[in-house]
């Protein structure tokens, strides 16, 4: 048990090598400003230290033994699932376990180890359900929250048993782990089990906070759960860390803690219904929370279709970002699986049926994608389809790349290239469905665009105080502060207009007003470029200060941002595209942004008229003004911006909705 608890030894991976759960735990316990090494040094042996202290304190009773299950066994059981995934992935990539015969790579053994740790040797069945391990913990949670079946077994336990049996069936198939569908199935099942395992931790944390004679267990349950929220909304995790980890629990904080916990259930992969009602019909009752409805708002926008699952792709990006902060000996294989399959898309039972859910799927040339008006321009510029997938996988497999640059490139390409390109296809496909008499509804694809523009971490209301988001909505708000393009509420003017257009497009699609939706779609399509253009200029300003031999991560971020818009810039002005490319794309031995950030900004000015907005949206930062060359001429009103779907089966063009805007400096 103690060997499990120590985790890290001497600052290197030991028991929890390449384990996402342990990585989230370390990052979730870290203090603001801590590096990964700092977090490991401070908290790498947190469970060992805490439990040793309890065992040496005779007044603590059996808490030391209980904390061993809560903190050590739960983490090590999860580790066995991740270990099984890594072993299976090794077989998938050509490792021959039979020829090795050392047992070093053995996915079946790892998954069997999980269930042994979960249930334990002494667990009895009903009506007593006595035991000492995670199964018994789930039984206690199920009974407290009225989440047991007709036989008295906790629903979490019956669910995990069935999921493990599905793993066994998958591993009994011929050539298991050698087929892509086997890897995806095991990824799904493992993530579903880990999500189920969070439920008893939340249930027992609430129980220990509500019952004074159980309050001494709050710390153990909080340590098991709250650090895992580092894979969720940063602001929620930070507040819960303050309430439950950084200070002693105060029962007066319970209402605020409960509300924050409830905001985290969806991220962790379970519903309010799955948690249940605490001690119903008693004075201690904690009612079941409301959960998410189909029209749950996102930053003030209310979808008419359930696009919640798709909006959570930002959680996959966040998970990849967190995992890449740690050293890896296998090219971050599990981060690759987050990219390839996604987590939210796999574990959400209820979704609205989108085929492309993971980040990898968004890079594939589906029928929907080819309705993007710029699809052919991206293919022509990069010289291939699936260029996003190629760029990301090449970076994952680059063993010689600087670790920080590799990390920044992968995450930036996901945020600024993969998702925005897919969003363009959703706009085009929404229009096509509007114009066709088909059963598939255009509004759901329009709402899907909104879900990806905003993301799941923004919360339900639009706020300038929210720094949680990773998607274009948050990027636009951040750049608006830097480029002085804010409204009176200190959020981006571009977001104001996009929010209005999202509601307008929703209404137009519902009533099949395709003429006006055509204008709305074109306007949204080009307004979404504003934060990408601002961000490219922003990193041009930063990168100009670096020398030619720099390995600063901002170089790869600036490059990814430039690539996000270069196919569109080059479509309208090849010379402008060439200027941006030679200044922002890394070239060995050449100083970054050699011609200066103002030259990059001037190149963007050349195409503002083509994409239909003026300088009031771009602004200026640190003395760099995209409209330095403005000659006082008003932007041409009602200029036609091509919006032609790339598929050859349609020749319908879009007239853009561009209003006359005075260009201001």
N, C-alpha and C positions, 0 to 999 in steps of 0.2 A: 504493500500500500504506500509506504513512504517513497519507494522508487517511482511510483506513478506521480506522486505529489510534487516532486522537485522540478520536473519539466525541463528547466534550462540549467545547464552547468557550464560555468566559465564563459558565458556569453555566446555559446554555440547551440545549435539545435541538438536536442537529445531525445526524450520520449515523444515530443510533439512536433517532430519534423514535418514541415509543410502542412500543418493542421489549421484550417481556417478558423475553427472554433477557438483554438488557443490564441491565434493571432488577434481575433476580435476581442478576446478576453484581455490580452495585454494592452491593446490600444484603448479599450474601454476603461481600464484602470489608470491609465497614464494621466499625468497632470498636464495642463496646458503648456505647450512649449517643449515637452519631453520628446526626445527622439526615440526610435525603436529600441536602441541600445539602453537608453535611460529607463524606459518602461520595463525592459527585461531585468535590468539590474535591481530595480525597486520591487518588482512584483512577480518575477519569475518563479519564486518559491512561496507565493502568498499562502497557498493552501497548507503547505507543510508547516510554515511558521505558525499560522493561526491554530491549526489542529494540535500541534505540539504544545502550544500555550494552554489550550483547553485541557489536554490530557494531564498536564502538570498542575492543573487547578482542580483540586478535589471538590470544590464547591460547585463546579460546572456540571456535575452529574454525568449523564450519558451524552451531553451535547457534543463532546469530541468525536464519539463514534458516529453520531448522526451527521455531523459536519463532514465526516469522511465520505459518507454516501452522497451528500448534497454537493460537495465541491470536487472530490477526487474521482469517485466512481462515475459521476455524470460526465465529467470531462473526458475520462479515459474511455468510457463507452462510446462517446461521440467520436473520439479519436480512432476507435476500431472501424467505424463506418468509413471515415475518411481514408484510413489505411487500406481498407478493402477496395475503395475506389481507385486509389493510387496503384495498388497491385494489379487490378483489372486493367487499368490504363496501360501499365507496363506490358501486360500480355498483348493488348491491342496493338501496341507499337512494336511487337516482335519478340518480346522476351519469352523464352522457352522454359517454363517452370519445371517441366518434366525432365529436361536435360540437366538442369541445375541440381535438383534433388537436395538442395540445402534447406528448403522450406523458407528461405528469405522472402520470396514472393509467393504468397498463398492467399488469394482473395477469399476462398471458402473459409479458411481458418479465421481470418479477420472478422468476417461477418458472424461466424459462430461465437467468437470471443465477445462480440457485442451483446448477443442475447444472453450469454452466460453472466455477464456483468449486470445486465439489466434486471434479470430475474433473480439470480442468486441461487445457492444450493439449498437454502432452508425455507424457501417460499412454499406456503401451503395454499390450497384452494379454498373456496367458500365452504361453510359460511364464515370461517375465521379470517382467511386471507392474511395470515401471519407471515412476516418476513422482515428483512433488514435492508433490502436494496431498493433500486429505483422503482421496481414493480410495486412494492409496498407503499412507497411514497406517493405514487400515482393513485393507489387505492384510497389513501387518506384524503388526497385532494378531491377525488371523485365523490367520496361520501360527504365531504363538507360542502360541495357545490352541487349536489344532486345530479352528478353525471356518471351514473352507473346503469348497467343494463338490467334485464329481468333476472339474471342470475346473481346480481350483486357485484359483477366485475366492473371496474372503472372502464369507461368507454375508451380512454386513452390507452389502457392496457390491451383491450381487445383489438383496437386499431393497430397498435404497434405489433402485436402478434400476427395479425393478418399481413401487414407490410413485410415482416420478416419472412413469412411463408412465401410471399411473392419473390423475395430475394432468393430463397432456396430453389424455387422453381426456375428462375432465370439461370442460376448457376448449374442446374441439372441439364440444361439444353446443350446440344452438340455445338462445339466451337464457342462456348460461352466466353465472353470478354474479347472475342476476335471480331465481333460484328458491331457496327455503329449502334444498332438498335439495342444491343445488350448494355453498352456503356450508358446510353441515354436512359434506359429503364432503371439501371442501378443508381444513376444520378437522381432520378425522380424519387425512387423509394428511399434512398438515404436522406435526402432533404426533407421528405415528408416525415420520416421518423424523428429527425432532429427538431423539426417544428412541433411535433406532438410532445416531445420531451420538455419543451418550454412550458407547457400548460400546467403541469403539477407545480413547477417552480413558482409560477405566478399565483396559483391557487394557495399554496402554502405560505407565500410571502404575505398575501392579504390576510390569511388566517392568523399568522403570527403578529401582524400589526393590529388586528382587531381584538385579540385575546391577551390580556395583560400577563397571564401566566405563561404565555408562549413568546413574549416580546424578546426574550434573550436569543431567539432563533432568527430574528429579523436580519441580523448581520450576515449570517451564513446564506440565507436565501437571496439576500440582496447581492452578495458577492457572486453567487452563481448566475444571477439573471442580468443585473444592470449593465455590467461590462459588455454583454452580448449585444446591447443596443448601439454599440459603435457601428453596427452595420445598418442602422436606421437613421432617423432624423437627428442631426447633431444637437439641435437646441433641446429636444426632449431628453436625449441621453444626458446632456450636461446638467439639466435641472434635476433629474432623478439621481444622478451621481452626487450632486450637492446635498440632496435630502437624505440619501441612504448610505452613501459610502464615505463622504468627506466629513460627516458629523454623525452623532448618535441620533437614532430615530426619535422624533418627537410626535406623539400621537395627534397633536394639533395640526400637523401637516398632512394627515391621512387623506382628506378630500382632494387636496392638490396632487398628492402622489397618485391616488387612484385615477384621476383624470388623465394624468400623463401616461400611466401604465396602459390605460385603455386606448390611447392614441398609438400605442406601439404594437398592439396585437396583430394588426394587418401586416405590418412589416415582418414580424416573426413567423407569420404563416398560419395563424389560426383566427377564428372568429369569436365574437362575444358569446355566441350560442355554445361553442365548444367549451368555453370556460365555465359557463353556467351561472347560477345565482347562489350566493353564499348564505347559508343558514336561513333559508326561506321560512317565513312565518315566525321569526324570532326577533328580539330587539336588536340583534347584531346583523340583521339582513343587509347584504350588499347586492343591489339589484343587478340583473344582467344588463350590460350596456347595450346601446341601440345598434351598434354595428354600422356597416356601410350600405346605403341604399344605391340603387342604380343611378340616381341623379345626384350623387354626392359632389358638392362643389369643389372646384380646384382653383385656388387663387381668385375666387369670385365668379368664375365661369361655371355654369351648371350644365353638364352634358345631359342629353336626352337618352343616351344609350350607355350601357355599362362598359366603360373603357378603363376601369380601375386596374385590371391586370396589366394592360399595355403601359399604363403610366408608370408602373413600378420597374420599368427597365432602368430607371435611374438608380435603383437599389443594386442592380447587377453591376453597373458602372462603379458605384461606391465600393462594392465588395472587391472588385478587381483592383481598384485604387488602394484599398487597405492591404490586400494580400501582397501586392507588388512592393510594399514598403519593407518586406522581409526578404532576407537572402534565400536563394533557391538553388538546388543542385539539379533540378529537372525541368528548367524553363517554366516554372510556375504552372505545372500541369493542371492544378485545380482551378487556377484563375482562367486557364484556357477553357475549362468546362463551364464556368460562369459565362464566358463569352459565347461558347458554342451552343449551349442549351438554355441558359438563363435559369434563375431560381424561381422567381415569381410566376413565370409562365408555366413552370412544371408543377408547382405545389398548389396553385389556385385551382380548386375544383370547378368553380363557377367563373367562366369567362364568356365573352361574346363571340367566340369562334374565329378570331383572327388566325390565319395560318402562320404569318410571320410574327413571332413573338420574341425570340431571342435576338441579341445583337447580331449574331452570325446570320440568322435567317434574314435580317434586314439587308444584308449585303448581297443576297442571291437574286438573280434576274427573273423575278416572278412576273406574271402578267400585270399585276397591280403596279409594280415598279416602273414598267415600261410606259405607263401613262404620265410619268413625270415629263413636263415640257422641256426639261434640261437633261433627260436621261442620255440621249445620244451625244450631247456636249461633254458629259462626264466620261463616257466610254471613249470618245474620240481623243479627249485630252490625255487620259491615262493609258490609252492604247489597249484596254481590255475591259471586259465585264468583271464583276466581283473584285474590283481593285481595292476596295476597303478591306475585304477578307484577306487578300494577298498581303497588303501592307501590315496589317495587325499580326498575322501569323508569322510573317517574316521577322518582325520585331520580337515576338515571343521566342522564336528559335535562334535568335542572334546571340551566340554565347560570348562574342567579343565586344558587344556594345557596352558603353558606360551604363551602369545600372540605373542611375537617376534619369539619364536621357531616355533609356529604353522604357522605363516606367512612365515618364511624362508623355512620350510619343504614343504608347498604347492607349492610355486613358484619353488623351486629347483627340486621337483619331476617332475613338468611340463617340465622344461628346460632340465634336465639331464637324465630323464628316459622315459617319455611318448614320446617325439619327437624323440630321437635317436632310440628307439625300432621300432617306425613306419618307420623311415628312412631305417632301415635294411630290412624291408619287401618290400620297394620300390625297393631296389637293387635286391633282389631275384626275385621279380615279373617281373622286366625289363628283366632279363635273361630268365625267363620262356617264356615270350611273344616273345623274339627273337627266341627261339627254336621252337615255335609253329607257324603254319601258321594261324594266326588269324587277324581279322580286327583291334582289339585294338592295338594301337601302343606302342611299348616298349619305344621309346624316350620320350614320355610324362611323363612316370613314372620316368625315369632317370632325366629329368628336374625337376620333382617334388622333387626328392631327393636333387638336388642342391638348390631348393627354400627353403627347410627346413634347409639345412646345413648353408645357408647364411642368410636367412631372408629378410624382407622388409626394415629394418631400416639401412642397411649398405650403401645404396646409390648405384650409378651405377658404381663407380670406386673402385678398391682396394686401401686402404689407411691405413697407420699406424696411421694417425691422427684421425681416426673415432672411437669414443667410444660409438656409438649409439647402436650397435647390442646386441642381447641377445642370439643368436644361436651359434652353435659350431664354426663357422668361427671367430667370435669375441672372443670367449673363447680361441681358439687356439692362436690368436694374443696376447692376454693378458698374457697367460702362457708362450709364447715364450720369452717375455721380461723378465719374472721372472726366467725361466729355461735356458736362453741363447741359445735358439734354433731358433734364427732369421736369416733371410737372410740379404743381404746388404741394402734392403729397410726397414728393421726393422719390417717385418711381418713374420709370422710363416713359416718355411720351409715346414711343413706339408701342409699348405694351398697352397703353391706353387705347390706341387706335386698333390694335390687334384684338383686344377684348371686345370692342364694339363690333368689329368685323366678324368675330366668331359667333356672336349672337345673331347678327344679320344673316350670315351664311346658313346658320341653323334654320332660321325661319324660311329663308328662300328655298332651301332644299325640301323642307316639309311640304311647302305648297307648290313645288316643282316650278319655281320661278327661275328658270335656268339662265335667262338673259341677264338678270341682275346678279345671279350667283357667279356668272362668268367674270363680272367686274370685281366682285368681292374676292373671289379666289385669286385673281391676278394680283390684287393689292396685297393680300396676306402673303402670297408667295414671295413677293419682293421685300416687304417689310421685315420678314424673318431674317433677311440678310444683314440688317442694320447692326445687330450685336456682333456678327461675324466680321464685318468690315471694321467696326470700331476696335474689336479685339486684335485684328491684324495690325492696325496702326499702333495700338497700344504696345504690342510686343516689338514692333519696329523701333519704337522709342527706347525700349529697354535694351534690345539686342544691339543697337548701334554702339553702346558703351562697352561691348565685349570684344576681345581680340580674336584673331583668326584661329587660335588654338584652343579656344574655350570649349569646355564640355558642359556649360551651364544648361540646365533643363529648359530654360526659357527659349533656347534656340529651337528645340524640337516642338515646343508648344506653338511658337510663331510659325514654324513650317507647316504644321498640321492646320492651323487657322488659314494660312495662305492657300493651301490646297483645297480648303472647303469652298472657296469662292473663285479660284483661278479658272476653272472651266467656264464659268459664267462671264467673268471679266474678259477672257480670251475670245469668247463668242462675239462680244460687241466691239472689242478693241484689242487686237493681238499685240500691238506695241505696248499698251498699258499692262497687259498680262505679262509680257516679257520683263517689264520693269519690276513688277512685284515679284516675279519668280527669281530673278537674279539677286534680289536683295533679301528675300525671305527664305529661300530654299538653301539648305546647308551645302556648301561645296568645300571640300578639303583644301586648306591653304588660302582660302579667300575670306577676307574680313566680313563679318555679318553687316548687312545694311550699309554697304560701302558707299552708296550714293546719298544716304541720309533718310530719316523717316519722312521728311517733308516730300521727298520725291515719291515715296510709296503712297502717301496721302494724295498727292496730285494725280497719280495713276488711277486711283479710285474715283476721283472727281470726273475723269473722262467718261465714266459709264453711268454716273448718277442719273443723267437724263434718260438713258436707255432703260433703266430699271424703275424709274418713275418716282423718285423722291429727292428732296433737296437737302440743303445744308443744315436745316433746323433739326434734322434727325441725326446727323453725324456729329456735329459740334466740333470742338477742338480740345486738345489736351496737351499740357506742358509746352505750349507755344506752337504745336503742330496743328495746322488747320487744313482739313480736306478741301476747303473752298478758298484757298489762298489765291487761286487763279480766277475766281469769280469776277465776271466783267459787268455785273449789274443786269444781265438779261434774265427775264422771268423764265422759269422752267416751262417748256411748252405744254400747254393743256391738251388733254385727250390724245397724247401721243400713243401710237399703237405699239404695244409690247407683245412680241410673239408669245403665244401660249399654246403651242401645238403639241399634243401628245405624241410621244416618240413612236408608238406603234404604227405600223404602216396601214392598219385597217381603218384609220380615221383621218380625215383631212380637215376636221373642224378647227378653226382658229379662234383664239380668244382676243377680244379687244380689252385692253387693260382699263382699270378704273383709276385714272391718274388725274388729280385735280391740279389746278394752277397753284403753285406754291412760290412765294417770293423767296429767293435764295438769300439767306442772311448769314453774316459771319459771326 
